[in-house]
């Protein structure tokens, strides 16, 4: 496993959670609002093709994101949290402390194209 250091943290990423609001017709709408912006290191892991319900092929890209551990991040993460980088949304699949250290988090992400 490669060594991760803060010198690689050149991308600025935002963490967003949905703010669910009633739409007036009995339904709800989600508006994503950022709760943390930080520097990180985003790298591509690979990808695969997935068949959607409408029989359309979608290329799914997998990424790793490394970022600093922050209390605001730990407190704000939910199953619905998205990460935004370069106007693109990424879904969190899994996350853990990198090498079991509290200094960095490692996120496994996907982005559909």
SULVENQUI-V14185 format. One record per residue. RES is the residue in one letter. PSI is psi in whole degrees, 0 to 359 (none if undefined). OMEGA is omega in degrees with one decimal (none if undefined). BURIAL is 1 if it has 9 or more other ideal C-beta (glycine too) atoms within 8 Angstrom, else 0. Layout:
# SULVENQUI-V14185
RES/PSI/OMEGA/BURIAL ; RES/PSI/OMEGA/BURIAL
This chain:
# SULVENQUI-V14185
X/135/-178.5/0 ; X/150/177.0/0 ; X/134/178.5/0 ; X/130/176.9/1 ; X/162/-177.1/0 ; X/346/177.8/0 ; X/342/177.6/0 ; X/348/-172.4/0 ; X/82/-176.6/1 ; X/346/179.5/0 ; X/144/176.3/1 ; X/119/-177.4/0 ; X/152/178.1/1 ; X/142/174.7/1 ; X/130/-176.0/1 ; X/142/173.6/1 ; X/149/179.2/1 ; X/139/171.7/1 ; X/103/-175.0/0 ; X/124/-177.4/0 ; X/147/175.9/0 ; X/140/-178.5/0 ; X/4/177.2/0 ; X/348/-179.8/0 ; X/18/179.3/0 ; X/352/179.2/0 ; X/187/178.7/0 ; X/152/174.8/0 ; X/152/-179.6/0 ; X/127/173.2/0 ; X/119/-177.5/0 ; X/131/179.2/1 ; X/134/-179.3/0 ; X/139/175.7/1 ; X/350/178.5/0 ; X/135/171.9/1 ; X/131/-176.4/0 ; X/171/175.5/1 ; X/148/179.2/1 ; X/181/179.2/1 ; X/113/-178.7/1 ; X/125/178.1/1 ; X/146/-178.3/0 ; X/135/178.9/0 ; X/324/-175.0/0 ; X/200/179.8/0 ; X/174/177.9/0 ; X/164/176.1/0 ; X/138/178.8/0 ; X/144/178.2/0 ; X/120/-179.6/0 ; X/171/179.8/0 ; X/330/-179.7/0 ; X/21/177.4/0 ; X/34/178.4/0 ; X/133/176.2/0 ; X/137/177.0/0 ; X/132/176.1/1 ; X/120/-179.2/1 ; X/122/-179.9/1 ; X/138/177.9/1 ; X/140/-177.7/1 ; X/158/167.3/1 ; X/139/173.5/1 ; X/128/174.5/1 ; X/133/177.7/1 ; X/168/179.1/1 ; X/146/169.9/1 ; X/133/176.3/1 ; X/143/-179.2/0 ; X/321/179.3/0 ; X/325/179.1/0 ; X/312/179.8/1 ; X/319/-179.5/0 ; X/330/-173.6/0 ; X/347/-177.2/1 ; X/131/174.3/1 ; X/176/178.3/0 ; X/343/-179.2/0 ; X/2/-177.7/0 ; X/134/173.8/1 ; X/155/174.7/1 ; X/136/-179.7/1 ; X/128/173.6/1 ; X/130/177.3/1 ; X/46/179.7/0 ; X/28/179.7/0 ; X/135/-179.6/0 ; X/140/177.0/0 ; X/139/177.9/1 ; X/136/179.2/0 ; X/125/176.4/1 ; X/318/-177.6/0 ; X/157/173.0/0 ; X/154/178.2/0 ; X/170/175.3/0 ; X/129/-178.9/1 ; X/125/-178.5/1 ; X/31/179.3/0 ; X/26/175.8/0 ; X/149/-178.5/0 ; X/350/-174.1/0 ; X/319/-176.5/0 ; X/148/168.1/1 ; X/148/172.2/1 ; X/124/178.1/1 ; X/138/169.6/1 ; X/124/-173.0/1 ; X/158/168.6/1 ; X/152/175.0/1 ; X/125/179.1/1 ; X/140/178.6/0 ; X/none/none/0
